[in-house]
Amino acid sequence: MSKQSYLKNFLKYKYLLVELVTKNIKLKYRRSYLGILWTLVEPLLQMLVLTLVFGVFFGKDDPQYPVYILTGRLLFGFFSSATKSGLKAVSSNASMIKKVYVPKYIYVVSSVLSNFITFLISLVDLVCVAAVLKVKPTIYLLEAVIPLLILFIFTIGFSLILSTLNVFFRDIEYIWSVFTMLLMYASAIFYEPQRLINTGNDWIFNFNPIFMCITNFRNAVLYGKPMELQYFAVSSVIAVVSLVAGVILFYKEQDKFILHV
């Protein structure tokens, strides 16, 4: 199938994609009193807890430390929630897949997109907290879009890989849950990366595109300085490779899904 055919096929189901994204967002908060407001409340509560633990108890006296935490928490939270829901996107829609023909990748893409939309809404928290703590915006704030785009591409690619593997090996869901926790501690969400660099364990950051995106996002939003070009280049390559690998693997195995879901 040519590139034009792929694009035509995607545009053909764009309305279904919108419906699935809307449905995913509604289902996420359907039994909650606050509903989608939890998108704003939850990150703030987590920021307050982490600031209390690592700021007060461990003597971190930087007045803008909550912004440091919130930037890492929001970006990693998107990746974590999007991959966990994307992982189950095919298997959880087994009944639909068996009854009606729909491009199967659309379930994964809609899952990541719905999480990305709620993530964008939660950025309101970051704007408010940064304003209260007097973080001054600079021209480099415009660069904040770049790491977000890279993270989005990487998340879609990785979700395609995970959703494919999960159809054949259901234990992937539990393995990924543990791995996500390890990845969180390797992403410098609530500690400064210098602490690992000083111990000679900085190699962890050189293989972690999540950390690279968080660092460049913090540079743009919190520190008012240009992105680190090495992190930009490496994370971009990893994101594109993940997307290509995800598309190839998903396309190769999708005809077998109906036998295993």
N, C-alpha and C positions, 0 to 999 in steps of 0.2 A: 504493500500500500504506500502511495506517495505521500509526501508531506502535505500537499494540498488536500488529499483525501482524508488525512488525519484531522486537519483543521476543519474541513467540511463536516466530518462526523462529530467533532467536538461542538461546533456551533449548532448542529442539529439538535443536540440535547442540552443546550444552554439553559432552557427554561426548567428542565428537570433538575439541573444542577442547582439553580436558584431555590427550587422547592425543597430539595434535600438539605441545603444549607440552612434554610429557614426552619425546617423540621428539626434538625439537629440542635439548633439553638433553643428552640421551644422545649424540646424533650429534656435538655440539660437542667432546666430550671422549673419544670412543670409542677413539682410538688413543694416548691419553696415559696414562703410568704413574700420574700423580697424579690423573687424572680431574678431578672437579669441584673438587678442592682448588686447582686452578690459578685458580679464581675468587678465592681468597684470596691465593695466592702472587704472581700476576702484578701486581696493583696495588701490592703492597708493594715488589716489585723495581723497578717504574717509579718509585715514590715515592723510593726510595733513590738511583736514578740522577739524577733531576731535582733532588733535594736536594743531591747531590754537585756537580752542574754549576752550578746557580744559587745554591746556598747557600754552598758552600765556595769554588769558583773565582771567583764574582762577589761574594763578601764579604757574603752575606746572613746576618746573625748572629742572627736571630730564632729562639729555641729551639723555637717552635711552628710554624715554617715548614713542616715536613713535613705538618702537619694542613692547612695552607693548600693545599698541592699536592694532597694526597690528596682533599680535597673536590672540587676542580675536576676532577681526573683521573677520579674515579668517575662524576660526573654526565655529563661530556662523553663518557666511555667508553661509558656506556649509550646515549646518543643516537647516537653514531657506529656502534656495533655493531648497534643495533636498526634503524636506517635502512638500513644496508648489507644486512642480511639481509632486511628487509622489502621492500626494493627488488626483490629476486630471488624473493620469496615466490611470486608467480604464475607466472613463467616457469620456475622450477625444479620446479614441480609440474604441468608440462604434461601428462604422461602420465595423472595422476590426474584432471585437469580434463576430459580427452577421454573418459574411461571412465565416471566416476561423477559424478552431480550432487551438488555440495556448494556452499553459498554461498562464492563465491570470496574474499570478504573475510576468511573465517576463517583462510586461510593467512597473510595479513598480520598479523592480530590475534594469532594464535598465535606468530608470529615475534617480534613486539614483546614479548609477554607472557613468553616464555621468556628473553629478554634482561633483562627487568625483574626476573624472579625471581633470576637469577644476580647482578644488580646489588644486590638486597636482601641476598643472602648476603654479598656483598663488603663491605657496610657493617660487618660484624664487624671488618674491618681498621681502619676508622675509629674504632670504639669502643675497640679495643685501643691504637692509637697515641695517641689523645686521652687515654686514661687514663695511659699511660706518660709523656706529656709534660705531664701535670697541667693539662689543659684543664678548667676547672670548668664543669659543666653548670648552666644557669639555667632559669628558667621559660620563657624564649623557645625552649628546645629543642623544645617542643611545636609550634612554628610550622614546624619543619623539614619536616613532612609536606606543607605547602602547596606549596612550590616543586617537590617531587617529583611531586605530582599534576599540576601544571601542565605539567611537563616530559613526563610520561607521555602526557597528552592531546595535546600538541603533536607528540610523536614518532609516535603512531598516525596523526594527521591527515597529517603529512608523509610517512609511509611509504605511506599509501594513494595519495597523489599520485605519489610516485616509482615505486611498483609499477605503476601504470597507464601512466605514461610509458615505463617500461622495456619493456613489452610491445610497443610500437610503435617505440621508438627505443632499441636496445640500447646505444648509445653513452652513454646516461644513466649507466650503471654507472661508466664511467671518468671522466666529467665530475664526478659526485658525489664520487668518491674525492678528486679534486683540491680540490673546493670544501670538503670536510670538513676537509682540512688547513688551508685558509685560515681556516675558521671556528674551528678550534682556537686559532690565534694571536690571534683576535679575541675570545676568551672569557676571557682573563686567568687561565689555569690556573696558570702558574708565575711571572707577574710581577704587580706591583701596578698596577691601572688608572690610578692617578694619573700614571704615566709617560706614558700616551697623552693624558690630560686636559691635562697641562702643555704638550703639543705642539699642542693644538688639534684633536686627532683623536678626541675623545670621542664624536663623532657615530656612530662605529662601534658603541658600546655601546647607543645609543638604538634600534638596529634589530636587536639580537641578543637574542632571548628566552633563549638558552642562558646568556649572561652574566648576565642578570637573575635567572634561577633559581639559578645558582651563587652569586651575591652574596647573595641572601636566605637560601640554605642556609647559607652561611658565617656570616652574621649570627646565625643561630639556634644553630649548632653551635660555632663558634669564638669569636665576639666577644661572645656573650651579649647581643644587643640586638635590638630589634624589626625586622621586615622593612621595607624601603623600599617605601612604599605605591605610589609611581609605578611602580616595577619590577613590583610585584604586579599592578597594574591593566593595564599595557601587555602584560606576558607572558601574562596571562589572556586578554585580547582576542585576541592573536595565536594562542594555542593553540586557542581556540574557533573562530576564523575558519579556521584550518588544518584542524581536524577537519571542519567543515561543508563546506569546499571539497573536502577529500579524499573525503568520503562522496558528494557530488554527482558529482564527476568519475568516481569508481570505478563508481558505480551507472549512470551514463550510458554508459560505455564497456565494461562487463563482458561484454555479449553479443557483442562483437567479439573478445574475447580468444582464443576457440577458433580463430579464423582466422589468428592471428599467433604463438601460442605454439609 
